[in-house]
Amino acid sequence: MSECNHDCSNCDKECDVPQKDKPHEMSNIKRVIAVVSGKGGVGKSAVTALLATAMSRKGYSCAVLDADITGASIPKMFGVYGEVKGEETGIFPAETPKGLKIMSCNLLLENETDPVVWRGPIIAGMVKQFWTDVIWGDVDYMFVDCPPGTGDVPLTVFQSVKVDGIVVVATPQELVSMIVEKAVKMANMMNIPILGIVENMSYATCPHCGERLNIYGESKTAVIAQKFGLPLLAEIPHDGKIVAAADSGKFEELSEGYLDAAVDILESGLPTSHD
């Protein structure tokens, strides 16, 4: 029996591999980008928010599916609070002041600080519902903020959602780079294109002289990128503006071009629509 390459669209064999789920019939989602890492604390949510904000500012209709069910932070970063609305046909995502669509577990909780104490299959099931039951409408780019690791939820996203590409997030330390390599290998196993690697918290800039300070020492992220032939899309600094914007819910007001290279790839190198 030949080894599965996870490319179900070009396979005529019957097997138990889950097929891609269709989004809600009132959703027209053209491109889906998953933001992943093998480790927590590297800033996947910040990178997801930066990508969505940058593409929205370019004039695209954008959405964020917050798949980090137990550690949801996307609504707070954009200043979106309160319960989402729904009807018999489905649930409507929340919207930011500038029209970015968001669906997150935190928008379903009575209090945003209530813990979600669920087992993996239930969490994965909710992520699938965010894809199939939410009425997203017309979306040019959907960004999926995945939880850390290579477990139930990232696997559910890769198997159930037609993901066009993955952005891998790392930080400079060798320990993180080693674990991030697991996420790269998982994406390759699932036959999903990796658009590149973003190094977050890459350096700090001295406020007095402007010198670049490599506070984690020499970066190991470029080594991982070179090993797998991937572009290093950005080196995002330790920047108080990012922290302040996230804490105050004003992420859409960030204007710095942290991810210009990633934006160029998203605009030029992806399919135009889902079948």
Sequence and secondary structure as in RCSB ss.txt:
>XXXX:A:sequence
MSECNHDCSNCDKECDVPQKDKPHEMSNIKRVIAVVSGKGGVGKSAVTALLATAMSRKGYSCAVLDADITGASIP
KMFGVYGEVKGEETGIFPAETPKGLKIMSCNLLLENETDPVVWRGPIIAGMVKQFWTDVIWGDVDYMFVDCPPGT
GDVPLTVFQSVKVDGIVVVATPQELVSMIVEKAVKMANMMNIPILGIVENMSYATCPHCGERLNIYGESKTAVIA
QKFGLPLLAEIPHDGKIVAAADSGKFEELSEGYLDAAVDILESGLPTSHD
>XXXX:A:secstr
     S GGG     S        TTEEEEEEEEEE SSTTS HHHHHHHHHHHHHHTT  EEEEE  GGG  HH
HHTT  S   EETTEE  EE TT  EEE GGGGSSSTT      HHHHHHHHHHHHHTB  EEEEEEEEE  SSS
SHHHHHHHHHS   EEEEEE SSHHHHHHHHHHHHHHHHTT  EEEEEE S  EE TTT  EE TT S SHHHHH
HHTT  EEEE    HHHHHHHHHT GGG    TTHHHHHHHHHSS S   
